[in-house]
């Protein structure tokens, strides 16, 4: 499910903003983009996200600003040395590459760092705790946004299920009221069979006729389709993460309807089957948004 949330905070000479956003995905993929010097928070960020959510591409970002004097920033010599050593190799690979500039180097991630060495252990621990508290606020907001979308999806999918059930009842009525069509189809197939094998024993002919009648009967598929509708209703009221199970159930819906269409001996039943396929596909598109 999609959603967005934001939380701001400050303490002393530091201010920050957490942003959390989610888009649809089959599984759970967590991406973190944290301020320089705060990568140590990533395990805690991932743990908090995985505790709350089961599905979606979820991006969490932390922007942090210091109000301390500019002297609080320093150049990371190790990072700068590594970049300097890599420049000759880059020049060989890309001879047309423009020369490196000072402002360009200073903008590279890790070259300029906040002077976190000025923070003692207790101060840093308190800052991390304050940051994670506001992260919880942002993730709670994201959960609320996703829940609001989920409530809407519940109504949409419920309505689509009702349409599927209505079409299923229509298919049942057509299947029950079309015995003549099934018999005519069976008679034609039996005639073709007798023409192909005129000396076919009566017992074998009866077996073939029974098999043809069984193949033309869609009651079993309609019964299973009804069972799938009940299972889908149960998933909607489950209150847990059901997206993957619902997605699999939609495949079973399609399987039954495909069989009904292939067995159908009546154009109206085929039309209802195609309408069922279209409605199931629309429902499955919505199920992709369910956690």
VOBAMAR-509498 format. One record per atom (N, C-alpha, C): residue in one letter; x negated, z, y. Coordinates in steps of 0.05 Angstrom, whole numbers, plus 5000, padded with zeros to 4 digits. Layout:
N
AXZY;...
REM end
This chain:
291
X498350004976;X500050005000;X498350005025;X499449915046;X497949895071;X498550145089;X496650195107;X497050425125;X494550455142;X494950615164;X492750665182;X493150945194;X490951095197;X491051355210;X488451405224;X488651585244;X486351645261;X486351945268;X484052065269;X483852345277;X481352375295;X481552535316;X479352575335;X478752875335;X476252935342;X475353215344;X472853235361;X472153475368;X469753525383;X468853815379;X466353855384;X465254125384;X462554125399;X462254305418;X459754315433;X459254045448;X457053925442;X456253675455;X456753435437;X458553455418;X459053235399;X462053175398;X462752925399;X465552835395;X465652625373;X467852605359;X468052415337;X470852305334;X470952085319;X473451955312;X473351865283;X475251945267;X475551845240;X477751635240;X477351415226;X479351215222;X479551155192;X481951155182;X482451085153;X484650875152;X484050665137;X486050455133;X486050365104;X488350255097;X488750185069;X490149915067;X489249745049;X490649495043;X491049485012;X492749295004;X493549284976;X491249204957;X491249314934;X489249244913;X490349334886;X489349214865;X490249284838;X489149564830;X486649624839;X485449884833;X484850034859;X483050224857;X482250384880;X479350314887;X478950224911;X476250154921;X475850294948;X473850474949;X473450634973;X470950534987;X471150475013;X468850385029;X468450575052;X465950655056;X465350855077;X463450725097;X464050775122;X462250685144;X461950935162;X459751075158;X459351335172;X457251305194;X457351485213;X455451485235;X452651535224;X450651435238;X447851485231;X447251785228;X445951845207;X445152125203;X447252295188;X449552165181;X451652315168;X452452195141;X450552045129;X451051925103;X451452135081;X450452375087;X450752595067;X453652665062;X455452585080;X458252645077;X459752455058;X458352235051;X459752035036;X460952135009;X459452294993;X460652394968;X463252554974;X463252724995;X465552875001;X467852695010;X467252485025;X469252295034;X470552165010;X468952054992;X469951924968;X471652114951;X470752354948;X472252544932;X474952604944;X475152624970;X477652684983;X479552444981;X478452204983;X480151964980;X481251934952;X479451974932;X480251944904;X482152154895;X482052394908;X483952604901;X486752524911;X486952384933;X489552324945;X490852064935;X489151864930;X490251594925;X489251494898;X490851304887;X490251184861;X489950884863;X490750764885;X490750474887;X490350384916;X488950164920;X488550054946;X485650024954;X485049834972;X482449824985;X482550005010;X481150225008;X481250425029;X478550445044;X478650395070;X476250405086;X476350655104;X474150805104;X474051045121;X471551015139;X471951045165;X469851025184;X469651265202;X467151335209;X466651565227;X464951465250;X466051495274;X464551435299;X463951705313;X461451735320;X460651995331;X458851955355;X459452115376;X457952085401;X456952365409;X454552355421;X453352605432;X453452605462;X453952825474;X453952855503;X451252975512;X449453025494;X446853135500;X445252925515;X443052995529;X441352805543;X440252595524;X439452365536;X438452145520;X435952225504;X434552435513;X432152525498;X432752625471;X435352665465;X436152765439;X435952545418;X435352295426;X435052075407;X432152025403;X431551925378;X428751865372;X428651605356;X426251495355;X425851245340;X424851325312;X426151215292;X425251255264;X422851075259;X420551195259;X418051035256;X417950905229;X418851035208;X418650915181;X420350665180;X422750685191;X424550445190;X423350225207;X422250295230;X421050085247;X418649955234;X416950125221;X414650015207;X415449825184;X417549895170;X418549715149;X419549455159;X420849455182;X421749205195;X419449045204;X417449175216;X415149035226;X413648895203;X413349035180;X411948915157;X413548675145;X416148685149;X417748465137;X417848215155;X417148245180;X417348025199;X415647775191;X413047815183;X411447575175;X412747425152;X413747565133;X415047435110;X417447275119;X419047405137;X421447265148;X420647015163;X418347025177;X417446795193;X416646565174;X415446635151;X414746425132;X417346295120;X419246465114;X421746355102;X423446205123;X423346295147;X424946165169;X423146115193;X421645895192;X419745835213;X421045795241;X423545715241;X424945675267;X426145925278;X425746145264;X426946395273;X425746485300;X427546565318;X426646655344;X425046915341;X423046965359;X421447205357;X423247455361;X422447665347;X423947925349;X423648035377;X425848145387;X425848265414;X426248575411;X425348715432;X425449005431;X428349105429;X430048985446;X432849075445;X434149015418;X433348785407;X434448715380;X433548915359;X431048985359;X430049175340;X431349455342;X431749535367;X432949805371;X435849815363;X437149585361;X439949585353;X440349585323;X438149545308;X438349545279;X438949825269;X440649835249;X441550095238;X439150245227;X438850495235;X436850675226;X434350685243;X434050495262;X431750505280;X432050725301;X434350735314;X434850945333;X436651155319;X435851405321;X437351615308;X437851845327;X440151975322;X440752215338;X438752425329;X438052585348;X436052795343;X437153025327;X437952965302;X439253175286;X437253405279;X434653355283;X432753565278;X433153795297;X434553755318;X435053975337;X437254165327;X438754075307;X440854245296;X439754415274;X440054675276;X439254845254;X441254825231;X440554935208;X442154905184;X444955005188;X445255235201;X447955345205;X449655175223;X448455065245;X449854895263;X450754645249;X448954525233;X449654275219;X451854325199;X451654555185;X453754615166;X456554645179;X456554775202;X459054805217;X460154535227;X458254365236;X459154095245;X460253935222;X458953945199;X459953795176;X462753895168;X463054165168;X465654275161;X467854185180;X467254175206;X469154085226;X469853795222;X467853635216;X468253345211;X470153305187;X469553445165;X471153415141;X474053515145;X474353715162;X477053815167;X478753595181;X477453455200;X478953245214;X479252995196;X477352965177;X477752755157;X480252805141;X480653055133;X483053125118;X485553055134;X485453105160;X487753035178;X488252735177;X486052575179;X486452285179;X487552185152;X486452295130;X487452205104;X490352295099;X491052535109;X493852615107;X495652415123;X494752335146;X496252135162;X496451875147;X494351795134;X494351545119;X496351565095;X496351795083;X498251845061;X501151825070;X501651935094;X504351925105;X505151645111;X503251485122;X503851205128;X504451045103;X502951095082;X503350965056;X506051055044;X506651315047;X509151415036;X511551285050;X511351245076;X513551115091;X513950825081;X511750685076;X511950415065;X513050435037;X512250635022;X513250664994;X516250704993;X517250865013;X520150905014;X521650645019;X520550485036;X521850215041;X521650045016;X519350045002;X519049884978;X520949974956;X521450244955;X523250344935;X526050214938;X526850194963;X529450074968;X529449774961;X527349634969;X527149344964;X527149294934;X525349434919;X525149384890;X527749474876;X528949694885;X531549774874;X533649564876;X533749434900;X535649214904;X535048974886;X532448914883;X531748694866;X532448744837;X532048994828;X532849074801;X535949034797;X537449114817;X540349074816;X541048784813;X539648614827;X540148324825;X539448224796;X537248324786;X536448254758;X538548344738;X539548584742;X541648684724;X544248514726;X544948434750;X547248264753;X546948004739;X544547874742;X544047624729;X543947654699;X542947884690;X542947934661;X545747944650;X547548084663;X550348104654;X551647824654;X550947664674;X551947384675;X550947224651;X548447264644;X547247124621;X548647224595;X549247484594;X550647584570;X553347444567;X554747424589;X557447304588;X557247004580;X555246864590;X554946584583;X554246554554;X552346734544;X551546714516;X553846774497;X555546964505;X557747034488;X560046834488;X560246684510;X562446494513;X561646214506;X559246174495;X558345904489;X557745874459;X559345984441;X558745944413;X558945644404;X560745504417;X561145224411;X558545064417;X557245134439;X554844994446;X552645044425;X552545294416;X550545364396;X551145224370;X553745214362;X554445084337;X553944784339;X554544664362;X554044374364;X551144314362;X549544484375;X546644444373;X545644474345;X546744684331;X545944724303;X546844494285;X549344394289;X550244174273;X548543924276;X547743874301;X545943644306;X543243674292;X542143914293;X539543964280;X539843944250;X542044044239;X542444024210;X542743724202;X544143564217;X544443284211;X541643144211;X540043214231;X537343094232;X535743184208;X536143434200;X534643534177;X535543394151;X538143344148;X539143204124;X538242914124;X538042794147;X537042514148;X534142504140;X532642714148;X529842714141;X529342784112;X530842964101;X530543054074;X533243054060;X534242824051;X536942804040;X537342964015;X535243013999;X535543163974;X535143453977;X535343554002;X534843844007;X536944013992;X536044213977;X538044383962;X539844533981;X542244593972;X544144733989;X543045003998;X541645143980;X540645403987;X538545384009;X536845184007;X534845144028;X536145064054;X538244894052;X539644814076;X540945064090;X542045244074;X543245484085;X541145654099;X538745664087;X536545814099;X535745694126;X535545434126;X534745294151;X536845324173;X539445314164;X541545354183;X541545634195;X541045834178;X540946104188;X538646144208;X536346014201;X534046034219;X534545904246;X535845674245;X536545534270;X538445704287;X540445824274;X542345994289;X540946234301;X539046354286;X537546584296;X535946504320;X534746264319;X533046174342;X534746124367;X537246054363;X538945994386;X540246244398;X539946474384;X541246724393;X539446874413;X540446924437;X538847054458;X539647344462;X541347454445;X542247734449;X539947934447;X538147884430;X535848074427;X534248084453;X533647844464;X532147834489;X533747964512;X536347924513;X537948054534;X538048354531;X538048454506;X537948734502;X535348854511;X533148714505;X530548814514;X530248804544;X531448594556;X531448574585;X532948814597;X535148894585;X536549124595;X534849384592;X533449404570;X531649634566;X529449644587;X528449404594;X526349394615;X527449474642;X529949404647;X531149494673;X531349794674;X532149924652;X532350214651;X529550334654;X527550214642;X524850324645;X523850294674;X524550074686;X523750034714;X525150244732;X527650304727;X529050514742;X527650784739;X526750834714;X525351074709;X522751094724;X521250864726;X518750864742;X519250914771;X521450804781;X522050834810;X522651134817;X523751274798;X524351554803;X522151744792;X519951634783;X517851804771;X516551984791;X516051874815;X514652034836;X511652044833;X510551894814;X507651884809;X506651604815;X503951574811;X502751304814;X503651124791;X505350934796;X506450774774;X505950474778;X504250404797;X503950114804;X502949954780;X500950044765;X499849894743;X501849864720;X503250084714;X505250074693;X507549884701;X508249894726;X510449724736;X509549424734;X507049374741;X506049104740;X506148994711;X505349164692;X505449084664;X508349034655;X510149214664;X513049184657;X514148914668;X513248834691;X514048574702;X513248344684;X510948364671;X510048164652;X512048154628;X512948384620;X514848394597;X517548274606;X518348324631;X520748194641;X520547884638;X518247784647;X517847494647;X517847384618;X516647544600;X516547454572;X519347414561;X521147604565;X523847584555;X525347344567;X525047314594;X526547104607;X525446824599;X522946804595;X521846544585;X522946474558;X523246674541;X524446624514;X527346544517;X528846674534;X531646604539;X531946314547;X530246234566;X530345954576;X529645754554;X527745824537;X526945644516;X529045624494;X530645834490;X532745834469;X535345714480;X535745714506;X538345644517;X539245364508;X541845364500;X543045104493;X545145024514;X545145164536;X547145124556;X545845104584;X546644914599;X545344874625;X545845104644;X548245234642;X548745464659;X547045704652;X546645744627;X544945964618;X542045914627;X541245664625;X538545594635;X538245644665;X540345574680;X540345634709;X540045924715;X541546094700;X541346384704;X538546474696;X537446364675;X534746444667;X532646374689;X532946144702;X531146074723;X531446254747;X533946324753;X534446524775;X533146784769;X533346874743;X532047124735;X529047104739;X527846884731;X524946844735;X524146874764;X525646744782;X525046754810;X525347034821;X527347184812;X527747454822;X525647644811;X524847604786;X522747774775;X520047724789;X519547474796;X517047404810;X517047534837;X519347544851;X519447674878;X519047974874;X520148084853;X519748374849;X516848434843;X515548264827;X512748314820;X510948294844;X511648124863;X510048114888;X510248374903;X512548504903;X512848764916;X511448984900;X511448954874;X510249164857;X507249174862;X506048954871;X503148954877;X502549144899;X504549224915;X504049404938;X504549694930;X505349744905;X506050014897;X503550154886;X503150404894;X500850554884;X501050614854;
REM end
